[in-house]
């Protein structure tokens, strides 16, 4: 009887494309589901040290829901590494100025902070509005209503 654990190799991975509509979905719950699919944790062949995840397209990024007082109280900071170079923006402002960056920061913060996590984060495609440029990949609709 063979009792070895299955470990996926990079050449064996079959990738799918999924579309997620962010309309009225809380940001954190959307990000958790998307990060799980990007890592490949929804597959039985998940291997922690291999990129087994799928591509995810998020549409209607500007319509994502920020619950509670996050629109005003959640602050994102950036620093230019120069004296006085600290900048801050609230989550509500970031959603109105650049909703793509808001979702990317949220999802990529839930991925591993190493080379593998960077490769998984590159498979995230976020669009403002209902149109996207990946129709040729024939993406499936990822139903997240049961996961929220």
Backbone as ProteinMPNN parsed JSONL, in Angstrom:
{"seq_chain_A": "XXXXXXXXXXXXXXXXXXXXXXXXXXXXXXXXXXXXXXXXXXXXXXXXXXXXXXXXXXXXXXXXXXXXXXXXXXXXXXXXXXXXXXXXXXXXXXXXXXXXXXXXXXXXXXXXXXXXXXXXXXXXXXXXXXXXXXXXXXXXXXXXXXXX", "coords_chain_A": {"N_chain_A": [[0.835, -1.176, 0.0], [0.601, 2.172, -0.911], [1.645, 4.903, 0.833], [2.285, 7.572, 0.457], [2.317, 11.136, 0.517], [0.527, 13.261, -1.657], [2.131, 15.572, -3.701], [1.907, 18.4, -5.525], [3.387, 19.304, -8.615], [4.842, 22.076, -10.35], [4.355, 21.868, -13.162], [2.149, 20.221, -13.354], [-0.154, 21.529, -12.691], [-3.425, 22.589, -13.334], [-4.944, 25.441, -14.471], [-7.735, 27.515, -13.821], [-10.044, 30.124, -14.74], [-11.768, 32.57, -12.94], [-14.61, 34.672, -12.336], [-15.558, 37.27, -10.2], [-18.108, 39.151, -8.761], [-18.024, 42.158, -7.136], [-20.047, 43.683, -6.085], [-21.738, 45.12, -3.443], [-20.556, 43.392, -1.567], [-18.931, 42.613, 1.428], [-15.674, 43.917, 2.021], [-13.571, 42.472, 3.379], [-14.541, 39.826, 3.486], [-14.845, 39.222, 0.79], [-12.148, 39.421, 0.034], [-10.984, 37.331, 1.507], [-12.106, 35.027, 0.351], [-11.233, 35.29, -2.31], [-8.429, 35.293, -1.961], [-8.077, 32.693, -1.031], [-8.775, 31.169, -3.289], [-6.817, 32.082, -5.073], [-4.527, 31.017, -3.872], [-5.074, 28.335, -4.134], [-6.398, 26.753, -2.349], [-8.905, 25.772, -2.548], [-8.833, 23.469, -3.934], [-8.388, 19.897, -4.172], [-5.784, 19.196, -4.633], [-4.062, 20.916, -3.351], [-0.969, 22.278, -2.516], [1.319, 23.437, -0.234], [3.83, 24.63, -0.899], [3.814, 25.133, -3.589], [2.573, 26.91, -6.39], [-0.583, 26.471, -6.829], [-2.896, 27.721, -7.461], [-5.77, 29.453, -8.964], [-6.704, 31.821, -11.569], [-8.222, 34.958, -10.817], [-10.773, 37.214, -11.518], [-11.921, 40.281, -10.57], [-14.779, 42.181, -10.688], [-16.595, 45.323, -10.817], [-15.336, 46.833, -8.77], [-15.522, 49.275, -7.5], [-17.883, 49.198, -6.123], [-17.684, 47.751, -3.817], [-18.402, 46.811, -0.451], [-17.912, 48.646, 2.523], [-18.009, 47.943, 5.776], [-19.435, 49.088, 8.907], [-17.587, 51.727, 10.405], [-15.478, 51.836, 8.671], [-15.018, 53.196, 6.296], [-14.345, 55.77, 7.0], [-12.669, 55.55, 9.247], [-10.681, 53.587, 8.85], [-7.391, 53.642, 7.986], [-4.952, 53.903, 5.481], [-1.482, 53.818, 5.183], [1.378, 55.238, 3.619], [4.873, 55.603, 2.96], [7.509, 57.628, 1.858], [10.13, 57.237, 2.475], [11.579, 59.487, 2.927], [12.27, 62.384, 4.941], [9.37, 63.528, 6.551], [7.716, 62.249, 4.787], [5.374, 60.783, 5.122], [2.289, 59.593, 4.119], [-1.276, 59.483, 4.166], [-4.436, 57.852, 3.691], [-7.906, 57.448, 3.76], [-10.024, 54.495, 3.841], [-12.445, 54.873, 2.512], [-11.902, 57.098, 0.868], [-9.883, 55.987, -0.709], [-11.321, 54.003, -2.005], [-12.994, 55.569, -3.621], [-11.127, 57.011, -5.155], [-9.255, 55.095, -6.189], [-10.298, 52.205, -6.582], [-9.361, 49.768, -7.388], [-6.8, 49.491, -6.27], [-7.494, 49.357, -3.57], [-8.796, 46.841, -3.291], [-6.736, 45.161, -4.209], [-4.708, 45.608, -2.261], [-5.991, 44.588, -0.015], [-6.454, 41.855, -0.652], [-3.84, 40.914, -1.288], [-2.615, 41.25, 1.134], [-3.49, 39.055, 2.494], [-2.173, 36.952, 1.433], [0.804, 34.831, 1.311], [3.818, 36.432, 2.391], [6.1, 36.39, 0.513], [8.135, 35.119, -2.199], [6.498, 33.213, -3.442], [3.941, 34.083, -2.667], [3.88, 36.508, -4.016], [3.834, 35.638, -6.691], [1.36, 34.358, -6.671], [-0.302, 36.53, -6.152], [-0.081, 37.908, -8.53], [-1.899, 36.759, -10.182], [-4.298, 37.933, -9.78], [-6.812, 39.935, -11.048], [-8.236, 43.035, -11.247], [-11.051, 45.092, -11.845], [-12.641, 48.208, -12.467], [-16.025, 48.712, -12.8], [-18.292, 46.753, -14.878], [-17.134, 45.494, -17.016], [-14.488, 43.486, -18.385], [-11.199, 42.573, -19.569], [-10.651, 39.938, -20.171], [-12.147, 38.055, -21.589], [-11.523, 36.151, -23.477], [-10.403, 34.059, -22.089], [-12.492, 32.637, -21.128], [-13.857, 32.809, -18.47], [-15.246, 31.312, -15.488], [-18.149, 31.936, -13.466], [-17.667, 32.699, -10.148], [-19.36, 31.694, -7.455], [-19.968, 33.342, -4.603], [-21.875, 33.682, -2.744], [-22.73, 31.773, -0.857], [-20.545, 31.638, 0.759], [-20.376, 33.905, 2.179]], "CA_chain_A": [[0.0, 0.0, 0.0], [1.382, 3.384, -1.049], [1.187, 5.883, 1.812], [2.976, 8.841, 0.264], [1.464, 12.304, 0.367], [0.595, 13.852, -2.99], [2.696, 16.911, -3.795], [1.777, 18.884, -6.894], [4.551, 19.921, -9.227], [4.363, 23.226, -11.128], [3.886, 21.498, -14.492], [0.931, 19.427, -13.275], [-1.267, 22.359, -12.233], [-4.355, 23.116, -14.333], [-5.478, 26.704, -13.971], [-9.024, 27.999, -14.308], [-10.296, 31.546, -14.567], [-13.032, 32.836, -12.268], [-15.062, 36.066, -12.241], [-16.271, 37.579, -8.964], [-18.734, 40.475, -8.751], [-17.815, 42.719, -5.8], [-21.149, 44.571, -5.737], [-22.331, 44.97, -2.104], [-19.917, 42.315, -0.819], [-17.952, 43.2, 2.356], [-14.305, 43.836, 1.498], [-12.792, 41.411, 4.012], [-15.048, 38.511, 3.098], [-14.463, 39.069, -0.611], [-10.708, 39.209, -0.027], [-10.665, 36.009, 2.043], [-12.478, 34.018, -0.647], [-10.359, 35.455, -3.47], [-7.082, 34.844, -1.58], [-8.112, 31.235, -0.947], [-8.763, 30.644, -4.662], [-5.501, 32.383, -5.642], [-3.569, 30.067, -3.297], [-5.417, 26.986, -4.566], [-6.887, 25.994, -1.201], [-10.204, 25.189, -2.891], [-8.574, 22.26, -4.726], [-7.846, 18.78, -3.388], [-4.352, 19.041, -4.918], [-3.342, 22.038, -2.746], [0.357, 22.016, -1.998], [1.707, 24.73, 0.328], [5.04, 25.225, -1.464], [3.655, 25.242, -5.042], [1.478, 27.779, -6.803], [-1.624, 25.632, -7.422], [-4.113, 28.517, -7.518], [-6.402, 29.845, -10.213], [-6.809, 33.243, -11.836], [-9.474, 35.541, -10.349], [-11.102, 38.537, -12.048], [-12.899, 40.966, -9.723], [-15.408, 43.295, -11.401], [-17.352, 46.278, -9.996], [-14.523, 47.072, -7.579], [-15.943, 50.512, -6.832], [-19.129, 48.954, -5.397], [-17.43, 46.887, -2.67], [-18.989, 47.381, 0.759], [-17.085, 48.844, 3.704], [-18.967, 47.886, 6.876], [-19.121, 49.89, 10.084], [-17.016, 53.046, 10.129], [-14.202, 51.639, 7.984], [-14.849, 54.185, 5.228], [-13.709, 56.974, 7.546], [-11.702, 55.279, 10.313], [-9.574, 52.719, 8.429], [-6.415, 54.494, 7.315], [-3.816, 53.263, 4.819], [-0.316, 54.687, 5.241], [2.53, 54.99, 2.753], [5.985, 56.474, 3.314], [8.452, 57.756, 0.742], [11.463, 57.085, 3.046], [12.194, 60.805, 3.078], [11.689, 63.055, 6.111], [8.062, 64.131, 6.295], [7.129, 61.593, 3.619], [4.256, 59.92, 5.487], [1.0, 59.957, 3.524], [-2.359, 58.636, 4.641], [-5.691, 57.963, 2.96], [-8.915, 56.583, 4.373], [-10.507, 53.444, 2.949], [-13.493, 55.45, 1.674], [-11.255, 57.909, -0.168], [-9.17, 55.085, -1.617], [-12.336, 53.351, -2.839], [-13.482, 56.507, -4.638], [-10.026, 57.406, -6.043], [-8.635, 53.955, -6.873], [-10.896, 51.006, -5.985], [-8.528, 48.617, -7.75], [-5.738, 49.39, -5.278], [-8.1, 48.947, -2.302], [-9.0, 45.388, -3.308], [-5.432, 44.515, -4.336], [-4.038, 45.661, -0.959], [-6.692, 43.706, 0.913], [-6.225, 40.454, -1.023], [-2.423, 40.576, -1.206], [-2.272, 41.172, 2.542], [-3.886, 37.729, 2.975], [-1.319, 35.96, 0.784], [2.13, 34.766, 1.934], [4.69, 37.568, 2.084], [7.347, 35.863, -0.035], [8.118, 35.012, -3.655], [5.315, 32.45, -3.826], [2.79, 34.966, -2.501], [3.911, 37.489, -5.107], [3.381, 34.942, -7.898], [-0.078, 34.133, -6.528], [-0.953, 37.832, -6.269], [-0.065, 38.355, -9.928], [-3.031, 36.15, -10.882], [-5.487, 38.712, -9.44], [-7.115, 41.001, -12.007], [-9.33, 43.817, -10.671], [-11.565, 46.069, -12.789], [-13.737, 49.094, -12.09], [-17.087, 48.509, -13.78], [-18.689, 45.365, -15.13], [-16.413, 44.968, -18.174], [-13.098, 43.105, -18.183], [-10.508, 42.3, -20.836], [-10.22, 38.552, -20.194], [-13.233, 37.215, -22.092], [-10.951, 35.061, -24.266], [-10.064, 32.948, -21.204], [-13.769, 32.011, -20.785], [-13.904, 32.618, -17.031], [-16.469, 30.86, -14.853], [-18.602, 32.799, -12.378], [-17.411, 32.128, -8.831], [-20.48, 32.052, -6.595], [-19.479, 33.53, -3.24], [-23.013, 33.993, -1.876], [-22.766, 30.83, 0.243], [-19.352, 31.796, 1.575], [-20.422, 35.201, 2.868]], "C_chain_A": [[0.887, 1.249, 0.0], [0.828, 4.454, -0.111], [1.912, 7.21, 1.665], [1.958, 9.962, 0.065], [1.64, 12.881, -1.024], [1.151, 15.262, -2.892], [2.645, 17.341, -5.255], [3.077, 19.508, -7.358], [4.048, 21.045, -10.141], [3.825, 22.867, -12.517], [2.569, 20.753, -14.502], [-0.318, 20.265, -12.995], [-2.105, 22.82, -13.416], [-5.023, 24.339, -13.75], [-6.809, 27.018, -14.624], [-9.077, 29.507, -14.106], [-11.675, 31.71, -13.944], [-13.323, 34.335, -12.285], [-15.853, 36.217, -10.952], [-16.825, 38.985, -9.078], [-18.676, 41.007, -7.329], [-18.965, 43.609, -5.34], [-21.762, 44.181, -4.393], [-21.799, 43.766, -1.342], [-18.923, 42.972, 0.138], [-16.52, 42.913, 1.905], [-13.525, 42.672, 2.08], [-13.24, 40.026, 3.597], [-14.733, 38.212, 1.644], [-12.981, 38.701, -0.712], [-10.322, 37.816, 0.467], [-10.968, 34.914, 1.03], [-11.524, 34.081, -1.837], [-8.945, 34.962, -3.142], [-7.016, 33.322, -1.505], [-8.054, 30.601, -2.337], [-7.406, 30.908, -5.314], [-4.432, 31.425, -5.123], [-3.833, 28.653, -3.758], [-5.974, 26.14, -3.445], [-8.263, 25.392, -1.447], [-10.051, 23.887, -3.684], [-8.069, 21.133, -3.825], [-6.342, 18.586, -3.601], [-3.527, 20.173, -4.317], [-2.011, 21.564, -2.168], [0.92, 23.341, -1.499], [2.885, 25.401, -0.363], [4.977, 25.382, -2.978], [2.466, 26.136, -5.347], [0.443, 26.935, -7.543], [-2.916, 26.399, -7.65], [-4.581, 28.838, -8.915], [-6.366, 31.359, -10.367], [-8.172, 33.74, -11.362], [-9.604, 36.947, -10.924], [-12.178, 39.119, -11.139], [-13.439, 42.144, -10.51], [-16.228, 44.122, -10.416], [-16.624, 46.568, -8.685], [-14.984, 48.304, -6.812], [-17.199, 50.331, -5.998], [-18.942, 48.034, -4.198], [-17.916, 47.597, -1.407], [-17.937, 47.482, 1.859], [-18.032, 48.943, 4.891], [-18.509, 48.764, 8.039], [-18.615, 51.265, 9.703], [-15.683, 52.948, 9.391], [-13.964, 52.689, 6.902], [-14.145, 55.439, 5.739], [-12.568, 56.654, 8.503], [-10.539, 54.385, 9.909], [-8.639, 53.551, 7.559], [-5.306, 53.627, 6.723], [-2.668, 54.265, 4.775], [0.703, 54.262, 4.196], [3.623, 55.981, 3.157], [7.001, 56.457, 2.191], [9.9, 57.516, 1.172], [12.261, 58.38, 3.019], [11.574, 61.47, 4.296], [10.377, 63.752, 5.754], [7.316, 63.459, 5.163], [5.979, 60.659, 3.933], [2.965, 60.452, 4.868], [-0.045, 59.009, 4.056], [-3.613, 58.908, 3.817], [-6.682, 57.006, 3.622], [-9.411, 55.569, 3.345], [-11.599, 53.977, 2.023], [-12.934, 56.292, 0.548], [-10.56, 57.028, -1.192], [-10.146, 54.372, -2.536], [-12.813, 54.295, -3.934], [-12.377, 56.899, -5.623], [-9.506, 56.237, -6.868], [-9.116, 52.666, -6.212], [-10.074, 49.755, -6.295], [-7.452, 48.41, -6.685], [-6.274, 48.929, -3.931], [-8.254, 47.423, -2.24], [-7.672, 44.649, -3.411], [-4.697, 44.497, -2.998], [-4.671, 44.675, 0.017], [-6.397, 42.24, 0.614], [-4.755, 40.077, -0.833], [-1.931, 40.549, 0.237], [-2.618, 39.825, 3.146], [-3.092, 36.607, 2.318], [0.026, 35.896, 1.508], [3.006, 35.931, 1.48], [6.069, 37.06, 1.668], [7.194, 35.762, -1.555], [6.888, 34.265, -4.149], [4.057, 33.305, -3.727], [2.724, 36.025, -3.588], [3.408, 36.86, -6.403], [1.878, 34.685, -7.847], [-0.841, 35.445, -6.682], [-1.004, 38.354, -7.693], [-1.23, 37.767, -10.72], [-4.353, 36.845, -10.544], [-5.64, 39.846, -10.446], [-8.352, 41.742, -11.493], [-9.724, 44.904, -11.674], [-12.654, 46.906, -12.151], [-14.782, 48.952, -13.182], [-17.286, 47.033, -14.06], [-17.942, 44.725, -16.296], [-14.992, 44.576, -17.779], [-12.525, 42.657, -19.512], [-10.082, 40.845, -20.981], [-11.327, 37.604, -20.667], [-12.703, 36.017, -22.873], [-10.602, 33.849, -23.403], [-11.3, 32.182, -20.746], [-13.874, 31.749, -19.284], [-15.272, 32.132, -16.543], [-16.848, 31.842, -13.757], [-18.379, 32.056, -11.055], [-18.505, 32.615, -7.897], [-19.987, 32.137, -5.156], [-20.64, 33.799, -2.283], [-23.092, 33.036, -0.693], [-21.597, 30.975, 1.195], [-19.363, 33.071, 2.397], [-21.409, 35.146, 4.012]], "O_chain_A": [[1.807, 1.368, 0.809], [-0.325, 4.863, -0.245], [2.13, 7.905, 2.657], [0.878, 9.749, -0.487], [2.761, 12.984, -1.522], [0.683, 16.059, -2.079], [3.267, 16.72, -6.117], [3.778, 20.16, -6.585], [2.931, 20.963, -10.652], [2.904, 23.53, -12.995], [1.926, 20.655, -15.547], [-1.431, 19.744, -13.06], [-1.578, 23.372, -14.382], [-5.601, 24.285, -12.665], [-6.991, 26.815, -15.824], [-8.257, 30.083, -13.392], [-12.636, 31.067, -14.367], [-12.409, 35.158, -12.254], [-16.714, 35.393, -10.644], [-16.104, 39.912, -9.449], [-19.215, 40.388, -6.412], [-18.858, 44.237, -4.286], [-22.245, 43.061, -4.221], [-22.527, 43.176, -0.544], [-18.138, 43.816, -0.295], [-16.202, 41.808, 1.465], [-12.871, 41.946, 1.331], [-12.41, 39.143, 3.379], [-14.392, 37.08, 1.299], [-12.607, 37.789, -1.449], [-9.427, 37.188, -0.097], [-10.182, 33.981, 0.865], [-11.059, 33.048, -2.318], [-8.328, 34.283, -3.962], [-6.004, 32.727, -1.875], [-7.358, 29.604, -2.536], [-6.894, 30.051, -6.034], [-3.522, 31.06, -5.867], [-2.914, 27.835, -3.777], [-6.021, 24.916, -3.57], [-8.74, 24.589, -0.646], [-11.05, 23.274, -4.061], [-7.396, 21.391, -2.827], [-5.697, 17.883, -2.824], [-2.388, 20.376, -4.736], [-1.948, 20.58, -1.431], [0.994, 24.294, -2.275], [2.941, 26.63, -0.411], [5.982, 25.73, -3.599], [1.466, 26.113, -4.63], [0.572, 26.707, -8.746], [-3.934, 25.8, -7.997], [-3.912, 28.55, -9.907], [-6.043, 32.086, -9.428], [-9.168, 33.029, -11.488], [-8.684, 37.761, -10.835], [-13.233, 38.511, -10.959], [-12.68, 43.006, -10.951], [-16.52, 43.669, -9.309], [-17.233, 46.549, -7.615], [-14.844, 48.359, -5.59], [-17.555, 51.226, -5.231], [-19.926, 47.578, -3.615], [-17.851, 48.823, -1.305], [-17.176, 46.546, 2.102], [-18.779, 49.915, 5.009], [-17.338, 49.13, 8.133], [-19.143, 51.9, 8.789], [-14.855, 53.856, 9.47], [-12.815, 53.033, 6.624], [-13.425, 56.097, 4.987], [-11.596, 57.406, 8.571], [-9.498, 54.416, 10.564], [-9.043, 54.093, 6.53], [-4.788, 52.728, 7.385], [-2.853, 55.416, 4.381], [0.871, 53.074, 3.923], [3.326, 57.072, 3.642], [7.317, 55.403, 1.64], [10.806, 57.579, 0.341], [13.49, 58.357, 3.082], [10.441, 61.144, 4.653], [10.301, 64.479, 4.763], [6.371, 64.036, 4.624], [5.629, 59.819, 3.104], [2.598, 61.61, 5.068], [0.257, 57.857, 4.366], [-3.832, 60.013, 3.319], [-6.325, 55.888, 3.995], [-9.243, 55.755, 2.14], [-11.67, 53.572, 0.863], [-13.41, 56.227, -0.585], [-10.634, 57.281, -2.394], [-9.849, 54.154, -3.71], [-13.018, 53.863, -5.068], [-12.656, 57.099, -6.805], [-9.333, 56.35, -8.081], [-8.415, 52.099, -5.374], [-10.101, 48.791, -5.531], [-7.218, 47.283, -6.249], [-5.596, 48.19, -3.218], [-7.883, 46.796, -1.247], [-7.494, 43.615, -2.768], [-4.118, 43.474, -2.633], [-3.972, 44.01, 0.781], [-6.118, 41.466, 1.53], [-4.46, 39.022, -0.271], [-0.933, 39.892, 0.534], [-2.098, 39.476, 4.206], [-3.316, 35.434, 2.616], [0.361, 36.819, 2.25], [2.939, 36.359, 0.327], [7.064, 37.267, 2.364], [6.225, 36.268, -2.119], [6.299, 34.64, -5.163], [3.201, 33.254, -4.61], [1.638, 36.398, -4.032], [2.638, 37.482, -7.135], [1.198, 34.784, -8.868], [-1.916, 35.466, -7.283], [-1.874, 39.157, -8.03], [-1.519, 38.233, -11.823], [-5.414, 36.393, -10.975], [-4.71, 40.622, -10.667], [-9.407, 41.131, -11.324], [-8.868, 45.552, -12.275], [-13.484, 46.401, -11.396], [-14.46, 49.06, -14.366], [-16.558, 46.179, -13.555], [-18.101, 43.529, -16.542], [-14.364, 45.236, -16.951], [-13.261, 42.394, -20.463], [-9.24, 40.535, -21.824], [-11.422, 36.474, -20.189], [-13.36, 34.977, -22.928], [-10.513, 32.733, -23.914], [-11.173, 31.177, -20.047], [-13.97, 30.595, -18.865], [-16.31, 32.487, -17.101], [-15.984, 32.505, -13.183], [-18.844, 30.931, -10.875], [-18.577, 33.802, -7.581], [-19.628, 31.123, -4.558], [-20.406, 34.114, -1.116], [-23.49, 33.456, 0.393], [-21.652, 30.484, 2.322], [-18.472, 33.298, 3.215], [-21.594, 36.138, 4.717]]}, "name": "protein", "num_of_chains": 1, "seq": "XXXXXXXXXXXXXXXXXXXXXXXXXXXXXXXXXXXXXXXXXXXXXXXXXXXXXXXXXXXXXXXXXXXXXXXXXXXXXXXXXXXXXXXXXXXXXXXXXXXXXXXXXXXXXXXXXXXXXXXXXXXXXXXXXXXXXXXXXXXXXXXXXXXX"}
